[in-house]
């Protein structure tokens, strides 16, 4: 876990900074800043457009009585893509665009799904409905005292 955090918060930003400096030296500062702005803007527009399409799919699936699990997963990936595209950098932009490109997103979904399944099978991740409650027991749903008041029952007109 520490290695992943090290990678995420130290190494990735260092590589991003290195790449931006190299690009800035080769093409100039203003074109590099323009590239950062354009990828952020285009990425945000694409993420919004695809996010709205996924939202419509979720609504359609829900209205048809289907569980929109795949659409929700697509929505999560599009959200992550949007965040990466708004973060200045070459690596994050590349990963963000890969998450927005439907064939690549399908590949990444299969990869993530197989990894999650492997982690569940190895016991690294466990799911239990009772794990969300204190003490591991489900709460009782039976009320102790219930008073039902029906205003139409005692209508004295």
ZICORLIN-V299705 format. One record per residue. RES is the residue in three letters. BURIAL is + if it has 9 or more other ideal C-beta (glycine too) atoms within 8 Angstrom, else -. Layout:
res:RES burial:BURIAL
res:RES burial:BURIAL
//
This chain:
res:UNK burial:-
res:UNK burial:-
res:UNK burial:-
res:UNK burial:-
res:UNK burial:-
res:UNK burial:+
res:UNK burial:+
res:UNK burial:-
res:UNK burial:-
res:UNK burial:-
res:UNK burial:-
res:UNK burial:+
res:UNK burial:+
res:UNK burial:-
res:UNK burial:+
res:UNK burial:+
res:UNK burial:-
res:UNK burial:-
res:UNK burial:+
res:UNK burial:+
res:UNK burial:-
res:UNK burial:-
res:UNK burial:+
res:UNK burial:+
res:UNK burial:-
res:UNK burial:-
res:UNK burial:-
res:UNK burial:-
res:UNK burial:-
res:UNK burial:-
res:UNK burial:-
res:UNK burial:+
res:UNK burial:-
res:UNK burial:-
res:UNK burial:+
res:UNK burial:+
res:UNK burial:-
res:UNK burial:-
res:UNK burial:+
res:UNK burial:+
res:UNK burial:-
res:UNK burial:+
res:UNK burial:+
res:UNK burial:+
res:UNK burial:-
res:UNK burial:+
res:UNK burial:+
res:UNK burial:+
res:UNK burial:-
res:UNK burial:+
res:UNK burial:+
res:UNK burial:-
res:UNK burial:-
res:UNK burial:+
res:UNK burial:+
res:UNK burial:-
res:UNK burial:+
res:UNK burial:+
res:UNK burial:-
res:UNK burial:-
res:UNK burial:+
res:UNK burial:+
res:UNK burial:-
res:UNK burial:-
res:UNK burial:-
res:UNK burial:-
res:UNK burial:-
res:UNK burial:+
res:UNK burial:-
res:UNK burial:-
res:UNK burial:+
res:UNK burial:+
res:UNK burial:+
res:UNK burial:+
res:UNK burial:+
res:UNK burial:-
res:UNK burial:+
res:UNK burial:+
res:UNK burial:+
res:UNK burial:+
res:UNK burial:+
res:UNK burial:+
res:UNK burial:+
res:UNK burial:+
res:UNK burial:+
res:UNK burial:-
res:UNK burial:+
res:UNK burial:-
res:UNK burial:+
res:UNK burial:+
res:UNK burial:+
res:UNK burial:+
res:UNK burial:+
res:UNK burial:-
res:UNK burial:+
res:UNK burial:+
res:UNK burial:+
res:UNK burial:+
res:UNK burial:+
res:UNK burial:+
res:UNK burial:-
res:UNK burial:-
res:UNK burial:-
res:UNK burial:+
res:UNK burial:+
res:UNK burial:-
res:UNK burial:-
res:UNK burial:+
res:UNK burial:+
res:UNK burial:-
res:UNK burial:-
res:UNK burial:-
res:UNK burial:-
res:UNK burial:-
res:UNK burial:-
res:UNK burial:+
res:UNK burial:-
res:UNK burial:-
res:UNK burial:+
res:UNK burial:+
res:UNK burial:-
res:UNK burial:-
res:UNK burial:-
res:UNK burial:-
res:UNK burial:-
res:UNK burial:-
res:UNK burial:-
res:UNK burial:-
res:UNK burial:-
res:UNK burial:-
res:UNK burial:-
res:UNK burial:-
res:UNK burial:+
res:UNK burial:-
res:UNK burial:-
res:UNK burial:-
res:UNK burial:-
res:UNK burial:-
res:UNK burial:-
res:UNK burial:-
res:UNK burial:-
res:UNK burial:-
res:UNK burial:-
res:UNK burial:-
res:UNK burial:-
res:UNK burial:-
res:UNK burial:-
res:UNK burial:-
res:UNK burial:-
res:UNK burial:-
res:UNK burial:-
res:UNK burial:-
res:UNK burial:-
res:UNK burial:-
res:UNK burial:-
res:UNK burial:-
res:UNK burial:-
//
